[in-house]
Each structure stands twice: as structure tokens, then as C-alpha cells.
Amino acid sequence: MKRFIIVANWKMYPPTLREARKFFAVLEKKIKPAKNVELVVAPPFPYLILAKPKKYALGAQDVFWEKEGSFTGEVSGRMIKNIGARYVIIGHSERRTYLGETGEMIQKKVKKALETGLNPILCVGEARRDGEGKFFGFIRRQVEEVYRNLKKKEAGRVIIAYEPIWAIGSGKPAKPRDVSEAALFIKKTIADIFGAHIGQKVRILYGGSVDASNARGYLTEPQIAGLLIGRESRLPQKFLKIVECARSLS
Ligand code: PGA
């Protein structure tokens, strides 16, 4: 049985504690547990403590690479884990763009997340697609700069979210077949470093303008292990429809 990972990335929403509470309450009431779906909700840091992650797992949207110390504004993996979260999104393109996160910083974050026992969800994806396929080189570099510093046993634990930047929040989702092709390419890149077994094992999610009407197209592609959802994860009813779609594909 294929087991999907569906991740809700709330980004910097909702604006109030009241709305966040309400959102969690709806999820906690309405989610029907399913063996074939691992649901991950990644709210902003201040709301992590509100969640009662029984029917879903909790994720953070970022982590710092040091254990503790004078790092104003940063949050450690241990803090995140201690609060009950099991996943952490790392290297989202919005952080790469607006916060200047580099490959080296992302690599250190992935390493620390693994050391702390968190499951890193590493985001990769090109800014644009050129006709000659040069964007594959870009994806390969993003994957290699993280994986070449991992140990073999760590490599299989990283989840990758393939999120082409042009598809995020644009209403222009990538075609399932193109995502599948990129997923295969990523697996091959990892297989070149760690061997075919690890390349095959790595789970690859898709993110970028996913909604209830297109989710099925991705989930039925054998190479795609799940979805990372931004905008449509902010409205519980819409998000639950996507979850239902994954559930129905058991
Ligand atoms: P989107 O965002 O679903 O709003 O396109 C996806 C993401 O950035 O994780």
C-alpha cells in the first residue's frame, strides 16, 4: 500500500491566536484517521504549542542548526521536538529568496534536524523551466549540496518536496508527468551518491498550487509520495478535501 504524506504549510497565517485555535479544532474534529495517509500540519512557531497532534503529526516551518546559544530569534531542533513536532520544513524557496538562505545553511539545518530526530522535509525546485532542460542541473545542485554531506543512513530519512518556484502560489501547477520526471531525476541524483537502494527509498512530495481538483493527478503518479500544500491548507474544508482524496486512493 502506498502511504502518502500530506503536509499543510500554513506559512505566515492565520493572523490571530483565535483563528489558529479554531483551525486546529476543526482539523481535530473532522480528520478521519487513515492508514495510508500521514498528515503533517506545519503552523507558524507561536501556534505549535496549541496543537493536539493525535490525528495528525506536527511540523515546524524552519529550524536553526545550532543546539543552543546566543542566536537571537532562532529556534532549535530540540525545542521543536520537545513541543511534540516530528517534522520540519527546510529550505523553502520563500526562505531562500527573502531570508537569503544558502545551500550551506540548508545543509546544516537538515543535518541538525536528523541529529535531533526530526524528519526534515527539504524543499527544492527551479525558478523557471527552460526548453533545453538546464533546470535539471539546478535541481541537481540543490540536492547534491545537502546530500553530499550526509551519511548513508541519514540520506534515506530526508523527505524531499519538489516545489518549482513558478508553481508556488501562482495558480499554475506543474503537470503531474513533469513532476514525476523531476522526482525520478532527484532519485537518480541521490542514487548516484548513495546507490540505487537509497535513491529508490527517498520519498518525494510535490508542492505548488495544489488543490482538491488536481491533487489526484499527482497522487496517482507512482513516483510522487505526497503533497505539500500552501494556500489550500489554510481553509480546513478545502484541505480536508485533499486529505480525503488521498484517503480514497488506498
Ligand atoms: P501553494 O504553496 O500551495 O500556495 O502554491 C506551496 C508551498 O509553498 O509550500
Boltz pocket constraint, residues with backbone or C-beta under 6 A from the ligand:
constraints:
  - pocket:
      binder: B
      contacts: [[A, 9], [A, 163], [A, 167], [A, 168], [A, 169], [A, 170], [A, 207], [A, 208], [A, 209], [A, 210], [A, 228], [A, 229], [A, 230], [A, 231], [A, 232]]
      max_distance: 6.0
